[in-house]
Amino acid sequence: MTPRMGDRLTYVAGIILAALFLMPLLWLVSLSLRTPAEVYLGAARFIPEAPTLDNFRLILTDRAFGTYLWNAVKLCALGALGAVIVATPAAYAASRFSFRGKGPVMVGILMVQMISPLVVIIPLYRYLDRLGMLESHLSVIAVYMAIGVPLSVWLIKVGFDTIPKALEEAAAIDGCTQFEILWRITLPLAAPALASAFILNMIMGWSQFLVPFILLTRDGQLPIAVAIYNFAGSSSASTTQLLAAACLVAVVPALAAFLALQRLIVRAIMAGAVKG
Amino acid sequence: MIRDRRVWLWFAPVMLVLGGVYLVPVADVIRFSFSDATLLRPVTGYGLDGYRAAYNDDSLGVVLRNTGLFTLLSVISLQAMGLAIALLLVRGDRRRLYGMGALRTIVLAAWVIPGIANGLIWQMLFSEAPFGAINSTLRLIGLAPVAWLSDPGNAMISAVIANVWQGSAFSMIVFYAARRAVDPVLYEAASVDGASPVAQFIFITIPQMRGALLVNSILVTIQTLNTFDTILALTGGGPGRATEVLSLNIFNRVFYSYDLGGGSALAVLLLAISMALTVIYLLVLMRKGAR
């Protein structure tokens, strides 16, 4: 086989794969732009003849999907921020100091990451019920934070590892305290690692279904992932186009964030997979 | 080496958060699993009734079989898909072909889609109504429609397809990184010796990427075992129990049947499997590190 033929095969395979991965999203867009009459025409109307934005208007105004979106942003942004803040000191200590017991603790943190939230949500529900803290965004944010901590510790530690110690030693000679060194020198240099941990946590929080589904029941408090599940339960064939619009509304913010920050995210997945 | 105990202060926030949200609840789940508590009633006694009831339940055999099948098919397909795309990307990069970045972006885009949305999107695609995406396409080209979701066997395949569409990106990235780390000299030498691309794949790529394949298969297995939102939104575990996997079964048991003892007994099983896999993963990483 000549390299040119190999190139052609690569292109063919690439195009088929791209089509396979793109089709579900394109179909979703197609459905969300159709009128009910066109939904019933199936694949024959892949490109709607009378495209309409009414479905989105209905979803975003009548159905309070704007509120669900805002809830999701609030929950996952605060959860992600909390995880990074909690993880940073531990990551710094793990990167800079050597002390007895460090290895087991870091392995323990990694093991926590492998525990399904399903296992801990059962007792958490009971604690929060007893404390009267069900139906509270604060509880959900705290759980999101904990879910994000293990990966954040590892990602941020890897980030600190790449910053030369000499910079910190120079600052120490100039009379900076340990805290000043961390705050003024190390943290700004570790910004890319902090940002990728934050973004990865955001994306995981955006996808989170179990935790808010169990801890929240009041409709006005639900994040978008739970809202579309409930909406699907109440929808029928005649509202398929609305469900498609609702799904698209749930998916687009995650896609937009991903497209804007792809490099950071890819690097974070690699560091996460290789180091733990 | 620092001997000062104060070094642990740096870990205090992490310990507090993980202790409160993970360690104490895990201990409690194990305690509940030996108790007769329900979601709303406190513990009145301890015993093995939860385990006995959960493990003697007729449905458990079906659920475990589903879990095994779903996990096996998913892990194999996710990695095959991830590996195929990764190798394609590496080849494209090497030959400076167009559009490789776009392909990577498209595959990754599916990965950020929430599991619930993934299930709902595929429900629309697999819809058996006359206007369902795949079935109406089949009809357009003159083929018979397929019972994607109402036939028990097909429903399992459909769930795996939805899961693979969303999840392949993770394996793709891991394999892409691993493949690029393989020394190109190996391939040059093999070409000089006249080895075919297939032979190079079998005798260089696979052995060189053995570590990544092993690590990735463990990680993907854990991820597959622990998630159920795609299945919940796609089939709800049906038809009947045809796609009900262990995690979905625990979810239903605890939050719909209020059977806390039984649900906890199965949650302990899920936890034990995850932890056993994690220990294997750590042993693999340590061996790799030692070499």
Interface residues (C-beta under 8 A of the other chain):
Chain A: M1 P3 G6 D7 T10 Y11 A13 G14 L17 A18 L20 F21 L22 P24 L25 W27 L28 L31 V39 Y40 L41 G42 A43 A44 I85 V86 A87 P89 A90 Y92 A93 F97 S98 F99 R100 V105 V107 I109 L110 M111 V112 M114 I115 S116 P117 L118 V119 V120 I122 P123 L124 Y125 R126 Y127 A142 V143 M145 A146 I147 V149 P150 V153 I203 W206 S207 Q208 F209 L210 I214 I224 A225 V226 I228 Y229 A232 A237 T240 L243 A244 C247 A250 V251 A254 L255 A257 F258 L259 Q262 I265 V266 I269 M270 A273 V274 G276
Chain B: M1 I2 R3 V7 W10 F11 A12 P13 V14 V17 L18 G20 V21 Y22 V24 P25 V26 D28 V29 F32 L39 A84 I85 L88 R91 G92 R95 L97 G99 M100 A102 L103 T105 I106 V107 L108 A109 A110 V112 I113 P114 G115 I116 A117 L120 I121 W122 Q123 M124 L125 S127 A129 P130 F131 G132 A133 N135 S136 T137 R139 L140 W165 F170 I173 V174 A177 P197 V215 N216 L219 I222 L225 N226 T227 F228 D229 L232 A233 S247 I250 F251 V254 F255 L260 G263 S264 A267 L270 L271 S274 M275 L277 T278 L282 L285
